[in-house]
């Protein structure tokens, strides 16, 4: 595949928003999968034009259009149908300080099917403000990723979907130090582990609680593995008035007494 190809317009796949993962590249074909928080993964073989004879580089930001595509797997299973009702959005959060690198970072909020989103930013629920106010609010789980230099994208995570289908809203937080924001934000975490990343997760939770009225500020927990487990324990330890419980695995934490 030509090294200057920066994006691939698949045209007829009709997958909508979410994430594509590239698995293999051949001279004329690409193997990729597509998913989103509300769509289980599907595999695709995509045929692209022959670029081997091209002597010119593609312009910056340009791409190629797929000639044909084949969807190898579908979403007909009962499990796939269950997660289709999950709603999700990318939330931008203002960094709580300007030390090192300030600016914005992202979080992904997932809500259970038929959740009431009567947030101050999102407007009133379709059923009306009075009716929405009577509905029970949803517990929230902060879910920081491991790494710490990795990220959580708009793709399908089965473990997260399981929590959402049990009635929890889940917030995936890409704190400063996550990949995808450039070298500066990545390096800003050096010497600040356990402080800047913890503060970023707390700021993201505080932001969605203030702007999404369907979330219950009295029922907030944290969950994660590896560095995400490390952060979850810090959150419940540093801010017990906000984070009432934590569930962790493979946590990077000394438990010596």
C-alpha positions in Angstrom: 0.0 0.0 0.0 1.4 3.4 -0.9 3.0 5.0 2.0 1.4 8.4 1.4 -2.1 7.1 1.8 -3.3 8.8 5.0 -7.0 7.8 5.0 -9.3 5.4 3.3 -12.8 6.3 2.4 -14.8 3.1 2.3 -17.9 4.5 0.8 -20.4 1.7 0.9 -19.7 0.1 4.2 -22.3 2.2 6.1 -20.7 1.6 9.5 -21.2 5.2 10.8 -19.2 6.6 13.7 -16.7 4.6 15.8 -13.3 3.2 15.3 -11.5 1.3 12.5 -8.6 -1.0 13.4 -6.2 -1.9 10.6 -5.1 -5.6 10.9 -3.2 -6.3 7.6 -2.3 -4.6 4.3 -1.7 -6.2 1.0 -0.9 -4.8 -2.5 -4.5 -4.2 -3.3 -6.5 -5.2 -0.2 -6.8 -4.1 3.4 -8.1 -6.2 6.3 -9.8 -4.0 9.0 -12.4 -4.1 11.6 -15.0 -1.6 12.7 -16.7 -1.1 16.1 -18.1 1.5 18.4 -19.2 1.5 22.0 -22.7 0.5 20.8 -21.6 -1.8 17.9 -19.7 -5.1 18.2 -16.7 -5.5 15.9 -17.2 -6.5 12.2 -14.4 -7.6 9.9 -14.0 -6.1 6.5 -11.8 -6.8 3.4 -11.4 -3.6 1.4 -10.1 -3.4 -2.1 -8.1 -0.2 -2.9 -6.7 1.1 -6.2 -3.3 0.0 -7.3 -0.9 2.8 -6.2 2.3 0.9 -7.0 2.9 2.7 -10.3 2.1 6.2 -9.0 5.1 8.5 -9.2 3.4 11.4 -7.4 2.8 11.8 -3.7 -0.8 12.3 -2.5 -1.5 15.8 -1.1 -1.5 16.2 2.6 -4.8 15.1 4.1 -6.0 13.4 0.9 -7.1 9.8 0.7 -8.3 7.1 -1.7 -11.7 5.7 -2.2 -12.2 1.9 -1.9 -13.1 0.2 -5.1 -15.0 -2.7 -3.3 -15.5 -3.9 0.2 -16.7 -7.1 1.8 -18.1 -7.4 5.3 -17.0 -10.8 6.6 -18.9 -10.8 9.9 -22.3 -9.4 10.9 -24.1 -8.2 14.0 -27.0 -10.6 14.2 -26.2 -12.2 17.6 -28.3 -11.5 20.6 -25.3 -9.9 22.3 -24.8 -7.5 19.4 -28.5 -6.5 19.5 -28.2 -5.8 23.3 -25.4 -3.2 23.0 -27.0 -1.3 20.1 -29.2 0.6 22.6 -26.1 2.0 24.4 -25.7 5.7 23.8 -22.3 7.4 23.9 -20.7 10.8 23.3 -17.2 12.2 23.3 -16.8 14.9 26.0 -14.1 17.5 26.0 -12.8 18.4 29.4 -10.7 21.5 30.4 -7.5 20.6 32.1 -7.7 21.7 35.8 -4.3 23.5 35.7 -1.7 24.8 33.2 1.3 23.1 34.8 3.3 21.5 32.0 0.7 21.3 29.3 -2.8 22.6 29.7 -5.7 22.6 27.2 -8.4 20.1 26.6 -8.5 16.3 26.8 -11.2 13.8 26.0 -13.5 11.4 27.8 -16.1 9.1 26.4 -19.4 8.8 28.3 -21.6 5.7 27.8 -25.1 5.5 29.0 -27.4 2.5 29.3 -30.3 2.0 26.8 -33.1 4.4 27.4 -31.1 6.5 29.9 -32.5 10.0 30.6 -30.0 12.6 29.3 -31.5 15.8 30.8 -28.1 17.5 31.0 -27.6 21.2 31.2 -25.7 21.0 27.9 -28.0 18.5 26.2 -31.3 20.2 26.8 -34.5 18.6 28.2 -35.4 15.0 27.7 -38.0 14.2 25.0 -40.5 13.0 27.6 -40.5 16.4 29.4 -38.6 17.9 32.3 -41.2 16.9 35.0 -41.3 13.3 33.9 -37.5 13.1 33.6 -37.0 14.6 37.1 -38.9 11.7 38.6 -36.7 9.0 37.0 -34.0 7.6 39.2 -30.5 8.9 38.5 -27.8 6.6 37.2 -24.6 5.6 39.1 -21.4 6.6 37.4 -18.2 4.6 37.0 -14.9 6.4 36.1 -12.9 4.0 34.0 -9.3 5.3 33.4 -7.1 3.2 31.1 -3.8 1.5 31.8 -0.4 2.4 30.5 -0.3 5.1 31.4 0.7 5.9 27.8 -2.2 4.4 25.9 -5.8 5.5 25.3 -9.4 4.4 25.1 -11.1 5.1 21.7 -14.6 5.1 20.4 -14.5 1.3 19.9 -16.2 -1.6 21.5 -15.0 -2.8 24.9 -17.0 -5.9 26.1 -16.2 -5.3 29.8 -17.4 -1.7 29.6 -20.5 -2.7 27.7 -21.3 -5.3 30.4 -21.2 -2.5 33.1 -23.4 -0.3 31.0 -26.0 -3.0 30.4 -26.1 -3.5 34.2 -27.4 0.0 34.6 -24.2 2.0 35.1 -23.1 5.1 33.1 -19.3 4.7 32.4 -16.8 7.5 31.7 -13.6 6.5 29.8 -11.1 9.1 30.6 -8.1 9.9 28.4 -6.1 12.0 30.9 -3.1 14.0 30.0 -0.3 11.5 29.4 -2.5 9.4 27.1 -1.4 8.8 23.5 -2.9 10.8 20.7 -2.4 14.3 22.0 1.2 14.8 20.9 4.6 14.6 22.6 4.1 17.5 24.9 1.0 16.2 26.7 2.5 12.8 26.8 5.7 14.0 28.6 3.7 16.3 30.9 2.9 13.2 33.0 6.6 12.6 33.8 7.1 13.4 37.5 3.4 13.9 38.0 2.1 10.4 38.1 -0.5 10.0 40.9 -1.2 13.7 40.8 -1.9 15.1 37.3 -3.6 12.0 36.0 -5.6 11.6 39.1 -6.7 15.3 39.0 -7.7 14.9 35.3 -9.9 11.9 36.0 -11.6 13.7 38.9 -12.1 16.8 36.7 -13.7 14.8 34.0 -16.1 13.2 36.5 -16.9 16.6 38.1 -17.6 18.0 34.6 -20.1 15.3 33.6 -21.8 15.4 37.0 -22.3 19.2 36.6 -23.5 19.0 33.0 -25.5 15.7 32.8 -28.4 15.8 35.3 -29.2 12.1 34.8 -26.1 11.1 36.7 -26.1 10.5 40.5 -23.3 12.4 42.3 -23.9 10.3 45.4 -23.1 7.0 43.6 -19.7 7.4 41.8 -17.1 4.6 41.7 -13.8 3.9 39.8 -12.7 0.8 38.0 -9.5 -0.1 36.1 -6.6 -2.4 35.6 -2.8 -1.8 35.8 -2.3 2.0 35.8 -6.1 2.3 35.6 -6.2 0.3 38.9 -3.5 2.5 40.3 -5.6 5.6 39.5 -8.8 4.0 40.8 -7.2 3.4 44.2 -5.8 6.9 44.3 -9.3 8.3 43.4 -11.1 6.5 46.2 -8.3 7.3 48.6 -7.8 10.9 47.8 -11.4 11.8 47.2 -13.5 9.5 49.3 -16.4 12.0 49.5 -16.8 11.7 45.7 -15.6 8.2 44.8 -17.5 5.7 47.1 -16.0 2.4 45.8 -13.3 1.0 43.5 -12.8 -2.3 41.7 -9.3 -2.9 40.4 -7.2 -5.6 38.8 -3.4 -5.9 38.3 -3.1 -2.7 40.1 0.4 -1.1 40.4 0.2 -0.3 44.1 2.2 -1.3 47.1 -0.3 -2.9 49.6 2.4 -3.4 52.3 1.3 -2.6 55.9 
